[in-house]
């Protein structure tokens, strides 16, 4: 990526960009895997579902999630990852790293229902300028990633995004924002999703390599694939906003986002 400004405009228009691994993204992947291995007590973290009870796995993964989201050293890793891809550091803010975990047959667990909802990231009170940055911890086939519905990028989807109010989401702490710190959140929390069964149009999937950098607008309508491949899939993601674009009202078209509040208020600035 040689021109960050042009790249942003292309992403706002619906393009998606899969960039090669960089030293920074591979270092982040290696550090995340080492932290997982230490917390899980396993070298082969992809088989954690075979060795640990759901309760133990949930608790240990939760500790990793908190570290990646809250610790300043991981904020520095975000800065390194985006700089390695040519992103100008000034005037950019980011929502910290989240660890995503998609388990073997996880779609059969009612507590994990929200993981598989088709959605736009903007339905969670993110700016229309938000760019999602996703990095896999392993080489993955299409069956273990997620799909985009490009025909819905600039067409509305019947949804209930108005139920999401950012202030209420974080009022009692960061647990919901970090994700899956309470086993019952998936049963009780209200996540914005579609209404009815609208036709999403064609689905476009992708395969990827460990440490690649996938960038896309947070307005993309997308959905995690259910999988039963006897593995656990891990990935890192964070969100980036160019503050000048946000202030100027530049970004992807808002065709159906009615969420309330502003997640950007709690983003981290790129300056160290």
C-alpha atoms as one frame of an Amber mdcrd trajectory, in Angstrom:
protein
   0.000   0.000   0.000   1.740   3.168  -1.194  -0.938   5.845  -0.875  -2.965
   5.803   2.339  -5.335   8.575   1.202  -6.257   6.794  -2.042  -6.547   3.482
  -0.205  -9.037   4.972   2.254 -11.188   6.301  -0.565 -11.180   2.916  -2.306
 -12.171   1.151   0.919 -14.960   3.685   1.516 -16.225   2.809  -1.965 -16.433
  -0.896  -1.144 -13.066  -2.334  -2.149 -11.285  -4.818   0.093  -7.535  -5.110
   0.370  -5.528  -8.196   1.352  -1.910  -7.193   1.958   1.062  -9.551   2.442
   2.404 -10.254   5.918   4.844  -7.715   7.305   7.464  -8.173   9.994   5.168
  -6.253  12.348   2.072  -8.345  11.649   4.047 -11.590  11.983   5.531 -10.408
  15.262   2.029  -9.638  16.525   0.846 -13.091  15.446   3.792 -14.802  17.154
   3.289 -12.828  20.360  -0.450 -13.590  20.433   0.181 -17.291  19.837   2.794
 -17.383  22.610   0.356 -15.724  25.007  -2.355 -18.212  24.029  -0.017 -21.167
  24.484   0.984 -19.942  27.931  -2.575 -19.300  29.122  -4.005 -22.491  27.618
  -1.063 -24.656  28.668  -0.887 -26.071  25.138   1.501 -25.846  22.219  -1.186
 -26.710  19.652  -3.714 -24.004  20.484  -5.795 -24.958  17.445  -6.768 -28.127
  19.347  -7.664 -26.397  22.600 -11.314 -27.483  22.321 -10.171 -31.106  22.605
  -8.100 -30.615  25.753 -10.004 -28.073  27.837 -13.560 -27.845  29.089 -15.691
 -25.031  27.628 -15.582 -23.279  31.007 -11.791 -23.461  31.311 -11.273 -22.436
  27.689 -13.590 -19.442  28.109 -11.815 -18.234  31.250  -8.313 -18.562  29.834
  -9.185 -17.013  26.472 -10.771 -14.138  28.387  -7.457 -13.328  30.053  -5.748
 -13.198  26.659  -8.458 -10.927  25.281  -8.075  -8.463  28.135  -4.299  -8.307
  27.692  -4.494  -7.661  23.946  -7.121  -4.972  24.335  -5.828  -3.114  27.389
  -2.054  -3.424  27.632  -0.017  -0.497  26.213   2.495  -2.899  24.631  -0.296
  -4.215  22.421  -1.318  -0.671  21.512   2.276  -0.215  20.337   1.911  -3.331
  18.193  -1.096  -1.770  16.450   0.984   1.314  15.699   3.761  -0.880  14.311
   1.367  -2.921  12.144  -0.275   0.075  10.519   3.036   1.910  10.025   4.504
  -1.167   8.308   1.703  -0.926   5.735   2.364   2.731   5.011  -0.304   4.346
   7.160   0.643   7.867   8.158   0.613   7.914  11.969  -0.557  11.477  12.491
  -4.276  12.053  12.800  -5.231   8.376  13.104  -7.025   6.739  16.028  -7.666
   3.054  16.638  -9.914   0.778  18.631  -7.522  -1.744  20.245  -6.917  -5.349
  19.270  -9.567  -7.963  19.814  -8.836 -11.666  19.743 -11.501 -13.514  17.744
 -12.021 -17.210  18.404 -14.221 -19.412  16.215 -14.502 -22.884  17.661 -15.210
 -26.235  16.086 -19.028 -26.420  15.943 -19.204 -23.176  17.876 -22.320 -22.175
  15.956 -24.206 -24.842  17.904 -23.559 -23.014  21.193 -26.375 -20.548  22.007
 -23.906 -18.414  23.972 -21.916 -17.806  20.777 -24.865 -16.832  18.596 -23.707
 -13.238  18.159 -20.411 -14.395  16.607 -22.296 -15.642  13.556 -24.702 -12.751
  12.992 -24.419 -11.009   9.634 -23.691  -7.368  10.409 -21.862  -4.165   9.633
 -19.264  -3.015  12.166 -20.774   0.461  11.910 -23.921  -0.859  13.624 -21.844
  -0.742  16.825 -21.609   3.094  16.833 -18.398   3.243  14.838 -17.689   6.098
  12.458 -18.616   5.696   8.791 -14.896   6.378   8.262 -13.893   3.249  10.189
 -11.609   0.719   8.527 -11.448  -2.778   9.958  -8.012  -4.421  10.030  -8.001
  -8.235  10.354  -4.989 -10.569  10.772  -5.190 -14.409  10.914  -2.928 -16.374
  13.245  -2.766 -19.294  10.777  -3.044 -20.135   7.105  -6.784 -20.561   6.598
  -8.977 -21.944   3.806 -12.181 -20.151   2.835 -14.172 -22.482   5.077 -12.527
 -20.988   8.175 -12.805 -17.277   7.466 -15.900 -15.202   6.728 -17.893 -13.899
   3.803 -18.742 -10.483   2.436 -22.031  -9.611   0.769 -20.872  -6.904  -1.677
 -24.301  -6.357  -3.230 -25.448  -5.003   0.136 -22.529  -2.647   0.672 -24.521
   0.368  -0.533 -28.005  -1.084  -0.193 -29.920  -1.159   3.112 -30.516  -4.325
   5.067 -33.525  -4.512   7.415 -31.884  -4.359  10.829 -32.229  -3.358  14.451
 -29.069  -1.273  14.832 -31.100   1.312  16.739 -30.999  -0.971  19.805 -27.268
  -0.314  20.159 -26.309   2.649  22.334 -22.585   2.915  22.950 -22.797   4.584
  26.350 -24.977   1.790  27.729 -22.652  -0.821  26.184 -19.645   0.368  28.203
 -21.407   1.801  31.256 -20.470  -1.104  33.519 -16.931  -1.514  32.225 -15.081
  -2.852  29.221 -16.252  -6.471  29.337 -18.737  -6.225  26.476 -16.428  -4.013
  24.434 -13.506  -6.413  24.825 -15.849  -9.322  24.164 -16.872 -12.523  25.854
 -15.700 -11.842  29.413 -18.931 -13.242  30.822 -20.267 -16.578  29.569 -23.854
 -15.354  29.768 -23.382 -12.158  27.772 -24.099 -14.091  24.603 -27.474 -15.074
  26.019 -28.474 -11.754  27.573 -26.812  -8.906  25.667 -28.624  -7.390  22.690
 -26.520  -7.365  19.549 -27.658  -5.531  16.409 -28.655  -7.951  13.693 -30.860
  -8.291  10.648 -34.640  -8.395  10.764 -36.263 -11.300   8.994 -34.385 -13.154
   6.282 -33.389 -10.590   3.665 -31.581 -11.762   0.539 -27.948 -10.766   1.117
 -26.941 -11.390  -2.482 -23.862 -13.327  -3.481 -21.334 -14.269  -0.812 -17.632
 -13.678  -1.458 -15.204 -15.599   0.714 -11.437 -15.719   0.835  -8.519 -17.842
   1.936  -5.534 -16.259   3.648  -2.052 -16.789   4.987  -0.781 -16.332   8.506
  -0.050 -12.694   9.242  -1.710 -11.220   6.154  -3.408  -7.850   6.588  -7.026
  -7.655   5.437  -8.486  -4.146   5.306 -12.124  -3.312   4.638 -14.664  -0.635
   5.440 -16.618  -1.199   8.643 -19.720  -0.631   6.523 -19.174  -3.926   4.689
 -21.999  -6.389   5.337 -20.247  -9.603   6.363 -20.673 -12.805   8.348 -18.475
 -15.401  10.058 -18.735 -18.879   8.594 -19.759 -21.722  10.914 -17.148 -24.448
  10.783 -16.781 -28.054  11.907 -13.195 -28.774  10.856 -12.069 -29.961  14.303
  -9.934 -26.861  14.756 -10.217 -23.544  16.567  -9.662 -20.439  14.447  -7.883
 -17.419  15.956  -7.511 -13.961  14.491  -6.694 -10.430  15.575  -8.597  -7.364
  14.521  -8.743  -3.681  15.307 -10.362  -0.608  13.768  -8.726   2.524  12.419
 -10.225   5.969  11.780  -8.619   8.900   9.993  -9.805  11.753  12.206  -9.744
  14.311   9.399 -12.021  12.123   7.287 -14.382  11.624  10.210 -14.567  15.347
  10.923 -15.159  16.093   7.227 -17.927  13.498   6.972 -15.918  11.336   4.580
 -16.417   7.596   4.670 -18.558   4.760   3.404 -22.214   5.478   2.643 -24.556
   5.119   5.594 -27.469   3.200   4.133 -28.995   1.697   7.285 -26.949   2.399
  10.434 -29.056   3.811  13.263 -26.836   2.936  16.236 -26.383   5.651  18.849
 -23.401   7.153  20.616 -19.828   7.364  19.396 -17.277   4.611  19.955 -14.572
   6.915  18.610 -14.505   8.767  21.943 -12.649   5.790  23.456 -10.256   5.087
  20.586  -6.510   5.277  21.195  -4.490   7.932  19.348  -1.537   6.783  17.279
   0.963   9.099  18.977   2.992   7.165  21.532
